[in-house]
Amino acid sequence: MTRRVVLITQDSDFEMLIKMSSLTLTKLNYQVDIFQEIRKDIDLIIIDFDIKENFDLVKSIRANPEFKNKKIVGVATALTDKKIFFDCGCDSVMSKKEFAPAADNILMY
């Protein structure tokens, strides 16, 4: 089974972390495909909230019946109030520093 993940970020280091985790999982027989655009067949959306416009993007994703039940993980360099992330529609929120050691598990499940 292939896990399809959409990654929305402009942070090249964070993007590289996700791609490296994907390659590691592929070697362990877990297929993970990373996309940069929203698609109907996705399993997970990882969205970088260092880009403030992404709050509106998550709200529009949740408003679309095709995507309203997709899992959305929000990440940011610094988190002050997680409530605003959950209020816009994220299922899970963590700092990029917290995400890094958990990346393989997040991409697998």
N, CA, C and O atoms as CSV, one atom per row, in Angstrom:
chain,resi,resn,atom,element,x,y,z
A,1,MET,N,N,0.836,-1.180,0.000
A,1,MET,CA,C,0.000,0.000,0.000
A,1,MET,C,C,0.883,1.246,0.000
A,1,MET,O,O,1.885,1.315,0.712
A,2,THR,N,N,0.503,2.198,-0.788
A,2,THR,CA,C,1.243,3.448,-0.872
A,2,THR,C,C,0.534,4.523,-0.072
A,2,THR,O,O,-0.676,4.710,-0.199
A,3,ARG,N,N,1.284,5.219,0.740
A,3,ARG,CA,C,0.752,6.345,1.520
A,3,ARG,C,C,1.026,7.613,0.723
A,3,ARG,O,O,2.166,7.873,0.336
A,4,ARG,N,N,-0.013,8.400,0.479
A,4,ARG,CA,C,0.120,9.621,-0.320
A,4,ARG,C,C,0.026,10.836,0.597
A,4,ARG,O,O,-0.971,11.040,1.290
A,5,VAL,N,N,1.083,11.631,0.583
A,5,VAL,CA,C,1.203,12.763,1.496
A,5,VAL,C,C,1.396,14.044,0.697
A,5,VAL,O,O,2.218,14.104,-0.218
A,6,VAL,N,N,0.630,15.061,1.055
A,6,VAL,CA,C,0.827,16.385,0.470
A,6,VAL,C,C,1.639,17.204,1.462
A,6,VAL,O,O,1.307,17.270,2.645
A,7,LEU,N,N,2.695,17.820,0.977
A,7,LEU,CA,C,3.539,18.680,1.796
A,7,LEU,C,C,3.447,20.099,1.259
A,7,LEU,O,O,3.773,20.359,0.101
A,8,ILE,N,N,3.000,21.013,2.112
A,8,ILE,CA,C,2.891,22.414,1.718
A,8,ILE,C,C,3.852,23.208,2.601
A,8,ILE,O,O,3.579,23.458,3.775
A,9,THR,N,N,4.976,23.596,2.012
A,9,THR,CA,C,6.010,24.333,2.742
A,9,THR,C,C,6.886,25.098,1.758
A,9,THR,O,O,6.950,24.774,0.573
A,10,GLN,N,N,7.553,26.113,2.274
A,10,GLN,CA,C,8.590,26.809,1.514
A,10,GLN,C,C,9.940,26.655,2.210
A,10,GLN,O,O,10.929,27.269,1.810
A,11,ASP,N,N,9.969,25.841,3.242
A,11,ASP,CA,C,11.166,25.593,4.040
A,11,ASP,C,C,11.915,24.409,3.427
A,11,ASP,O,O,11.498,23.260,3.576
A,12,SER,N,N,13.016,24.691,2.741
A,12,SER,CA,C,13.741,23.628,2.034
A,12,SER,C,C,14.331,22.591,2.995
A,12,SER,O,O,14.416,21.413,2.647
A,13,ASP,N,N,14.736,23.004,4.187
A,13,ASP,CA,C,15.265,22.040,5.160
A,13,ASP,C,C,14.172,21.084,5.635
A,13,ASP,O,O,14.401,19.880,5.758
A,14,PHE,N,N,12.995,21.623,5.898
A,14,PHE,CA,C,11.879,20.785,6.340
A,14,PHE,C,C,11.447,19.843,5.212
A,14,PHE,O,O,11.148,18.673,5.453
A,15,GLU,N,N,11.418,20.356,3.997
A,15,GLU,CA,C,11.078,19.520,2.839
A,15,GLU,C,C,12.079,18.373,2.692
A,15,GLU,O,O,11.691,17.242,2.401
A,16,MET,N,N,13.349,18.662,2.891
A,16,MET,CA,C,14.381,17.623,2.792
A,16,MET,C,C,14.190,16.571,3.885
A,16,MET,O,O,14.377,15.381,3.632
A,17,LEU,N,N,13.823,16.992,5.088
A,17,LEU,CA,C,13.551,16.050,6.176
A,17,LEU,C,C,12.444,15.074,5.779
A,17,LEU,O,O,12.570,13.867,5.988
A,18,ILE,N,N,11.369,15.595,5.211
A,18,ILE,CA,C,10.241,14.755,4.793
A,18,ILE,C,C,10.676,13.793,3.691
A,18,ILE,O,O,10.335,12.610,3.724
A,19,LYS,N,N,11.419,14.293,2.729
A,19,LYS,CA,C,11.862,13.438,1.624
A,19,LYS,C,C,12.829,12.353,2.106
A,19,LYS,O,O,12.774,11.221,1.626
A,20,MET,N,N,13.700,12.686,3.036
A,20,MET,CA,C,14.623,11.685,3.585
A,20,MET,C,C,13.858,10.620,4.367
A,20,MET,O,O,14.175,9.435,4.269
A,21,SER,N,N,12.868,11.024,5.130
A,21,SER,CA,C,12.039,10.047,5.855
A,21,SER,C,C,11.319,9.135,4.877
A,21,SER,O,O,11.215,7.929,5.100
A,22,SER,N,N,10.825,9.713,3.799
A,22,SER,CA,C,10.140,8.927,2.777
A,22,SER,C,C,11.079,7.884,2.169
A,22,SER,O,O,10.689,6.733,1.975
A,23,LEU,N,N,12.300,8.283,1.873
A,23,LEU,CA,C,13.279,7.340,1.316
A,23,LEU,C,C,13.629,6.244,2.317
A,23,LEU,O,O,13.755,5.077,1.946
A,24,THR,N,N,13.783,6.618,3.575
A,24,THR,CA,C,14.068,5.632,4.623
A,24,THR,C,C,12.949,4.607,4.709
A,24,THR,O,O,13.204,3.406,4.799
A,25,LEU,N,N,11.721,5.080,4.682
A,25,LEU,CA,C,10.572,4.172,4.770
A,25,LEU,C,C,10.478,3.269,3.550
A,25,LEU,O,O,10.087,2.107,3.666
A,26,THR,N,N,10.833,3.794,2.378
A,26,THR,CA,C,10.814,2.983,1.161
A,26,THR,C,C,11.782,1.803,1.304
A,26,THR,O,O,11.481,0.691,0.869
A,27,LYS,N,N,12.925,2.049,1.905
A,27,LYS,CA,C,13.893,0.969,2.126
A,27,LYS,C,C,13.364,-0.070,3.106
A,27,LYS,O,O,13.813,-1.216,3.107
A,28,LEU,N,N,12.405,0.334,3.941
A,28,LEU,CA,C,11.791,-0.584,4.907
A,28,LEU,C,C,10.464,-1.154,4.385
A,28,LEU,O,O,9.659,-1.683,5.152
A,29,ASN,N,N,10.253,-1.035,3.078
A,29,ASN,CA,C,9.052,-1.536,2.397
A,29,ASN,C,C,7.767,-0.786,2.738
A,29,ASN,O,O,6.678,-1.353,2.645
A,30,TYR,N,N,7.882,0.463,3.125
A,30,TYR,CA,C,6.724,1.346,3.280
A,30,TYR,C,C,6.811,2.383,2.173
A,30,TYR,O,O,7.722,3.211,2.163
A,31,GLN,N,N,5.878,2.340,1.250
A,31,GLN,CA,C,5.912,3.265,0.127
A,31,GLN,C,C,5.209,4.566,0.508
A,31,GLN,O,O,4.037,4.554,0.885
A,32,VAL,N,N,5.922,5.681,0.411
A,32,VAL,CA,C,5.365,6.997,0.703
A,32,VAL,C,C,5.634,7.897,-0.493
A,32,VAL,O,O,6.785,8.086,-0.885
A,33,ASP,N,N,4.580,8.450,-1.070
A,33,ASP,CA,C,4.716,9.408,-2.162
A,33,ASP,C,C,4.433,10.800,-1.619
A,33,ASP,O,O,3.445,11.011,-0.915
A,34,ILE,N,N,5.301,11.745,-1.948
A,34,ILE,CA,C,5.165,13.120,-1.485
A,34,ILE,C,C,4.736,13.987,-2.667
A,34,ILE,O,O,5.347,13.950,-3.735
A,35,PHE,N,N,3.680,14.762,-2.459
A,35,PHE,CA,C,3.168,15.660,-3.491
A,35,PHE,C,C,3.172,17.091,-2.968
A,35,PHE,O,O,3.185,17.320,-1.759
A,36,GLN,N,N,3.160,18.043,-3.885
A,36,GLN,CA,C,3.144,19.454,-3.498
A,36,GLN,C,C,1.792,20.103,-3.785
A,36,GLN,O,O,1.597,21.287,-3.509
A,37,GLU,N,N,0.869,19.333,-4.336
A,37,GLU,CA,C,-0.455,19.881,-4.628
A,37,GLU,C,C,-1.522,18.968,-4.028
A,37,GLU,O,O,-1.315,17.764,-3.875
A,38,ILE,N,N,-2.653,19.559,-3.696
A,38,ILE,CA,C,-3.766,18.799,-3.128
A,38,ILE,C,C,-4.350,17.900,-4.217
A,38,ILE,O,O,-4.623,18.350,-5.330
A,39,ARG,N,N,-4.535,16.628,-3.878
A,39,ARG,CA,C,-5.101,15.648,-4.805
A,39,ARG,C,C,-6.212,14.884,-4.102
A,39,ARG,O,O,-6.261,14.837,-2.872
A,40,LYS,N,N,-7.091,14.292,-4.876
A,40,LYS,CA,C,-8.220,13.543,-4.299
A,40,LYS,C,C,-7.778,12.291,-3.552
A,40,LYS,O,O,-8.429,11.890,-2.588
A,41,ASP,N,N,-6.685,11.671,-3.980
A,41,ASP,CA,C,-6.286,10.374,-3.427
A,41,ASP,C,C,-5.267,10.473,-2.288
A,41,ASP,O,O,-4.542,9.514,-2.025
A,42,ILE,N,N,-5.207,11.603,-1.623
A,42,ILE,CA,C,-4.219,11.770,-0.560
A,42,ILE,C,C,-4.684,11.149,0.753
A,42,ILE,O,O,-5.878,10.969,0.989
A,43,ASP,N,N,-3.712,10.828,1.597
A,43,ASP,CA,C,-3.991,10.274,2.921
A,43,ASP,C,C,-3.710,11.277,4.031
A,43,ASP,O,O,-4.336,11.232,5.090
A,44,LEU,N,N,-2.770,12.179,3.789
A,44,LEU,CA,C,-2.295,13.082,4.832
A,44,LEU,C,C,-1.842,14.392,4.206
A,44,LEU,O,O,-1.281,14.411,3.111
A,45,ILE,N,N,-2.094,15.489,4.917
A,45,ILE,CA,C,-1.598,16.801,4.504
A,45,ILE,C,C,-0.713,17.323,5.631
A,45,ILE,O,O,-1.140,17.405,6.782
A,46,ILE,N,N,0.517,17.671,5.289
A,46,ILE,CA,C,1.421,18.318,6.238
A,46,ILE,C,C,1.572,19.752,5.761
A,46,ILE,O,O,2.002,20.001,4.635
A,47,ILE,N,N,1.217,20.686,6.620
A,47,ILE,CA,C,1.189,22.081,6.193
A,47,ILE,C,C,2.001,22.956,7.138
A,47,ILE,O,O,1.872,22.864,8.359
A,48,ASP,N,N,2.828,23.793,6.560
A,48,ASP,CA,C,3.753,24.658,7.288
A,48,ASP,C,C,3.074,25.993,7.581
A,48,ASP,O,O,2.705,26.729,6.665
A,49,PHE,N,N,2.914,26.294,8.861
A,49,PHE,CA,C,2.250,27.534,9.244
A,49,PHE,C,C,3.220,28.683,9.459
A,49,PHE,O,O,2.839,29.717,10.008
A,50,ASP,N,N,4.466,28.522,9.037
A,50,ASP,CA,C,5.344,29.686,8.965
A,50,ASP,C,C,4.868,30.587,7.827
A,50,ASP,O,O,5.255,31.752,7.740
A,51,ILE,N,N,4.030,30.036,6.963
A,51,ILE,CA,C,3.369,30.786,5.893
A,51,ILE,C,C,1.969,31.113,6.405
A,51,ILE,O,O,1.112,30.232,6.476
A,52,LYS,N,N,1.738,32.354,6.758
A,52,LYS,CA,C,0.488,32.753,7.424
A,52,LYS,C,C,-0.754,32.500,6.568
A,52,LYS,O,O,-1.829,32.247,7.112
A,53,GLU,N,N,-0.628,32.562,5.250
A,53,GLU,CA,C,-1.771,32.330,4.367
A,53,GLU,C,C,-2.305,30.907,4.478
A,53,GLU,O,O,-3.427,30.629,4.056
A,54,ASN,N,N,-1.515,30.018,5.040
A,54,ASN,CA,C,-1.937,28.620,5.128
A,54,ASN,C,C,-3.081,28.403,6.108
A,54,ASN,O,O,-3.745,27.368,6.057
A,55,PHE,N,N,-3.323,29.364,7.005
A,55,PHE,CA,C,-4.500,29.264,7.875
A,55,PHE,C,C,-5.765,29.265,7.017
A,55,PHE,O,O,-6.671,28.459,7.228
A,56,ASP,N,N,-5.816,30.182,6.045
A,56,ASP,CA,C,-6.969,30.244,5.140
A,56,ASP,C,C,-7.030,29.014,4.243
A,56,ASP,O,O,-8.117,28.537,3.915
A,57,LEU,N,N,-5.878,28.502,3.848
A,57,LEU,CA,C,-5.838,27.300,3.011
A,57,LEU,C,C,-6.459,26.114,3.741
A,57,LEU,O,O,-7.237,25.365,3.150
A,58,VAL,N,N,-6.126,25.935,5.008
A,58,VAL,CA,C,-6.693,24.822,5.780
A,58,VAL,C,C,-8.201,24.978,5.907
A,58,VAL,O,O,-8.938,23.999,5.789
A,59,LYS,N,N,-8.659,26.186,6.142
A,59,LYS,CA,C,-10.109,26.421,6.232
A,59,LYS,C,C,-10.796,26.055,4.922
A,59,LYS,O,O,-11.878,25.469,4.936
A,60,SER,N,N,-10.181,26.394,3.793
A,60,SER,CA,C,-10.790,26.054,2.498
A,60,SER,C,C,-10.736,24.550,2.236
A,60,SER,O,O,-11.651,24.003,1.619
A,61,ILE,N,N,-9.689,23.877,2.689
A,61,ILE,CA,C,-9.612,22.415,2.559
A,61,ILE,C,C,-10.747,21.780,3.352
A,61,ILE,O,O,-11.438,20.893,2.853
A,62,ARG,N,N,-10.937,22.232,4.577
A,62,ARG,CA,C,-12.000,21.686,5.435
A,62,ARG,C,C,-13.393,21.981,4.884
A,62,ARG,O,O,-14.332,21.231,5.147
A,63,ALA,N,N,-13.534,23.050,4.133
A,63,ALA,CA,C,-14.836,23.407,3.563
A,63,ALA,C,C,-15.189,22.545,2.352
A,63,ALA,O,O,-16.351,22.494,1.948
A,64,ASN,N,N,-14.204,21.873,1.776
A,64,ASN,CA,C,-14.422,21.038,0.598
A,64,ASN,C,C,-14.825,19.632,1.051
A,64,ASN,O,O,-14.060,18.971,1.754
A,65,PRO,N,N,-16.013,19.168,0.660
A,65,PRO,CA,C,-16.483,17.842,1.092
A,65,PRO,C,C,-15.519,16.696,0.757
A,65,PRO,O,O,-15.467,15.705,1.486
A,66,GLU,N,N,-14.762,16.820,-0.328
A,66,GLU,CA,C,-13.821,15.759,-0.715
A,66,GLU,C,C,-12.638,15.641,0.238
A,66,GLU,O,O,-12.033,14.574,0.346
A,67,PHE,N,N,-12.306,16.721,0.926
A,67,PHE,CA,C,-11.106,16.741,1.758
A,67,PHE,C,C,-11.380,16.951,3.239
A,67,PHE,O,O,-10.451,16.920,4.046
A,68,LYS,N,N,-12.627,17.163,3.607
A,68,LYS,CA,C,-12.899,17.561,4.990
A,68,LYS,C,C,-12.505,16.501,6.021
A,68,LYS,O,O,-12.307,16.828,7.191
A,69,ASN,N,N,-12.388,15.242,5.606
A,69,ASN,CA,C,-12.007,14.182,6.544
A,69,ASN,C,C,-10.548,13.742,6.418
A,69,ASN,O,O,-10.129,12.786,7.072
A,70,LYS,N,N,-9.784,14.425,5.592
A,70,LYS,CA,C,-8.356,14.099,5.459
A,70,LYS,C,C,-7.611,14.594,6.694
A,70,LYS,O,O,-7.943,15.640,7.250
A,71,LYS,N,N,-6.620,13.848,7.110
A,71,LYS,CA,C,-5.830,14.232,8.281
A,71,LYS,C,C,-4.887,15.370,7.899
A,71,LYS,O,O,-4.184,15.299,6.890
A,72,ILE,N,N,-4.883,16.419,8.719
A,72,ILE,CA,C,-4.005,17.570,8.505
A,72,ILE,C,C,-3.113,17.748,9.729
A,72,ILE,O,O,-3.589,17.906,10.853
A,73,VAL,N,N,-1.806,17.717,9.478
A,73,VAL,CA,C,-0.821,17.976,10.525
A,73,VAL,C,C,-0.219,19.349,10.253
A,73,VAL,O,O,0.348,19.589,9.186
A,74,GLY,N,N,-0.345,20.237,11.217
A,74,GLY,CA,C,0.234,21.569,11.099
A,74,GLY,C,C,1.573,21.622,11.804
A,74,GLY,O,O,1.729,21.088,12.902
A,75,VAL,N,N,2.541,22.270,11.168
A,75,VAL,CA,C,3.855,22.449,11.776
A,75,VAL,C,C,4.243,23.923,11.693
A,75,VAL,O,O,3.807,24.643,10.795
A,76,ALA,N,N,5.062,24.353,12.633
A,76,ALA,CA,C,5.572,25.724,12.633
A,76,ALA,C,C,6.896,25.745,13.377
A,76,ALA,O,O,7.169,24.884,14.213
A,77,THR,N,N,7.705,26.731,13.064
A,77,THR,CA,C,8.981,26.861,13.754
A,77,THR,C,C,8.760,27.116,15.237
A,77,THR,O,O,9.422,26.520,16.087
A,78,ALA,N,N,7.823,28.009,15.539
A,78,ALA,CA,C,7.514,28.333,16.939
A,78,ALA,C,C,6.010,28.263,17.143
A,78,ALA,O,O,5.239,28.784,16.337
A,79,LEU,N,N,5.602,27.622,18.218
A,79,LEU,CA,C,4.179,27.523,18.548
A,79,LEU,C,C,3.926,28.276,19.846
A,79,LEU,O,O,4.535,27.987,20.875
A,80,THR,N,N,3.027,29.238,19.783
A,80,THR,CA,C,2.675,29.962,21.004
A,80,THR,C,C,1.313,29.521,21.517
A,80,THR,O,O,1.151,29.239,22.705
A,81,ASP,N,N,0.345,29.463,20.632
A,81,ASP,CA,C,-1.014,29.083,21.013
A,81,ASP,C,C,-1.533,28.055,20.011
A,81,ASP,O,O,-1.920,28.409,18.897
A,82,LYS,N,N,-1.539,26.794,20.403
A,82,LYS,CA,C,-1.970,25.732,19.490
A,82,LYS,C,C,-3.451,25.829,19.143
A,82,LYS,O,O,-3.884,25.290,18.124
A,83,LYS,N,N,-4.218,26.498,19.966
A,83,LYS,CA,C,-5.660,26.593,19.747
A,83,LYS,C,C,-5.989,27.188,18.373
A,83,LYS,O,O,-6.931,26.736,17.721
A,84,ILE,N,N,-5.237,28.183,17.929
A,84,ILE,CA,C,-5.538,28.801,16.632
A,84,ILE,C,C,-5.350,27.806,15.486
A,84,ILE,O,O,-6.037,27.892,14.468
A,85,PHE,N,N,-4.428,26.871,15.651
A,85,PHE,CA,C,-4.198,25.858,14.623
A,85,PHE,C,C,-5.355,24.854,14.584
A,85,PHE,O,O,-5.827,24.471,13.514
A,86,PHE,N,N,-5.795,24.444,15.758
A,86,PHE,CA,C,-6.932,23.519,15.828
A,86,PHE,C,C,-8.212,24.196,15.355
A,86,PHE,O,O,-9.037,23.567,14.693
A,87,ASP,N,N,-8.382,25.468,15.687
A,87,ASP,CA,C,-9.579,26.206,15.272
A,87,ASP,C,C,-9.684,26.336,13.756
A,87,ASP,O,O,-10.790,26.375,13.216
A,88,CYS,N,N,-8.555,26.403,13.068
A,88,CYS,CA,C,-8.619,26.530,11.605
A,88,CYS,C,C,-8.821,25.182,10.927
A,88,CYS,O,O,-9.141,25.133,9.740
A,89,GLY,N,N,-8.635,24.062,11.676
A,89,GLY,CA,C,-8.947,22.762,11.098
A,89,GLY,C,C,-7.879,21.690,11.184
A,89,GLY,O,O,-8.066,20.603,10.637
A,90,CYS,N,N,-6.770,21.954,11.851
A,90,CYS,CA,C,-5.719,20.937,11.983
A,90,CYS,C,C,-6.150,19.830,12.941
A,90,CYS,O,O,-6.840,20.079,13.929
A,91,ASP,N,N,-5.734,18.606,12.632
A,91,ASP,CA,C,-5.970,17.467,13.519
A,91,ASP,C,C,-4.858,17.330,14.546
A,91,ASP,O,O,-5.076,16.858,15.662
A,92,SER,N,N,-3.667,17.750,14.152
A,92,SER,CA,C,-2.499,17.643,15.014
A,92,SER,C,C,-1.599,18.841,14.733
A,92,SER,O,O,-1.547,19.340,13.609
A,93,VAL,N,N,-0.895,19.294,15.760
A,93,VAL,CA,C,-0.016,20.457,15.622
A,93,VAL,C,C,1.266,20.191,16.396
A,93,VAL,O,O,1.232,19.691,17.520
A,94,MET,N,N,2.393,20.530,15.788
A,94,MET,CA,C,3.665,20.391,16.497
A,94,MET,C,C,4.695,21.325,15.896
A,94,MET,O,O,4.554,21.793,14.766
A,95,SER,N,N,5.719,21.582,16.665
A,95,SER,CA,C,6.813,22.392,16.135
A,95,SER,C,C,7.623,21.529,15.165
A,95,SER,O,O,7.551,20.300,15.197
A,96,LYS,N,N,8.381,22.183,14.320
A,96,LYS,CA,C,9.225,21.436,13.391
A,96,LYS,C,C,10.261,20.611,14.156
A,96,LYS,O,O,10.644,19.524,13.725
A,97,LYS,N,N,10.702,21.138,15.282
A,97,LYS,CA,C,11.669,20.414,16.115
A,97,LYS,C,C,11.040,19.144,16.689
A,97,LYS,O,O,11.703,18.110,16.770
A,98,GLU,N,N,9.775,19.212,17.085
A,98,GLU,CA,C,9.068,18.027,17.591
A,98,GLU,C,C,8.777,17.036,16.466
A,98,GLU,O,O,8.804,15.823,16.672
A,99,PHE,N,N,8.502,17.562,15.285
A,99,PHE,CA,C,8.140,16.726,14.142
A,99,PHE,C,C,9.312,15.851,13.688
A,99,PHE,O,O,9.126,14.682,13.351
A,100,ALA,N,N,10.506,16.420,13.683
A,100,ALA,CA,C,11.673,15.742,13.104
A,100,ALA,C,C,11.878,14.317,13.611
A,100,ALA,O,O,11.988,13.408,12.788
A,101,PRO,N,N,11.934,14.069,14.931
A,101,PRO,CA,C,12.165,12.689,15.367
A,101,PRO,C,C,10.969,11.759,15.147
A,101,PRO,O,O,11.121,10.538,15.179
A,102,ALA,N,N,9.803,12.322,14.928
A,102,ALA,CA,C,8.599,11.505,14.736
A,102,ALA,C,C,8.210,11.362,13.268
A,102,ALA,O,O,7.207,10.718,12.959
A,103,ALA,N,N,8.979,11.944,12.367
A,103,ALA,CA,C,8.605,12.002,10.946
A,103,ALA,C,C,8.289,10.633,10.350
A,103,ALA,O,O,7.277,10.482,9.665
A,104,ASP,N,N,9.131,9.642,10.596
A,104,ASP,CA,C,8.890,8.313,10.021
A,104,ASP,C,C,7.537,7.759,10.465
A,104,ASP,O,O,6.766,7.263,9.644
A,105,ASN,N,N,7.257,7.843,11.748
A,105,ASN,CA,C,5.984,7.324,12.261
A,105,ASN,C,C,4.792,8.095,11.715
A,105,ASN,O,O,3.763,7.498,11.397
A,106,ILE,N,N,4.915,9.399,11.604
A,106,ILE,CA,C,3.817,10.215,11.075
A,106,ILE,C,C,3.547,9.847,9.622
A,106,ILE,O,O,2.389,9.724,9.221
A,107,LEU,N,N,4.581,9.672,8.845
A,107,LEU,CA,C,4.399,9.319,7.433
A,107,LEU,C,C,3.841,7.909,7.258
A,107,LEU,O,O,3.117,7.649,6.296
A,108,MET,N,N,4.167,6.996,8.172
A,108,MET,CA,C,3.672,5.616,8.063
A,108,MET,C,C,2.199,5.505,8.409
A,108,MET,O,O,1.470,4.733,7.786
A,109,TYR,N,N,1.752,6.270,9.399
A,109,TYR,CA,C,0.389,6.113,9.892
A,109,TYR,C,C,-0.352,7.384,9.687
A,109,TYR,O,O,-1.529,7.475,10.034
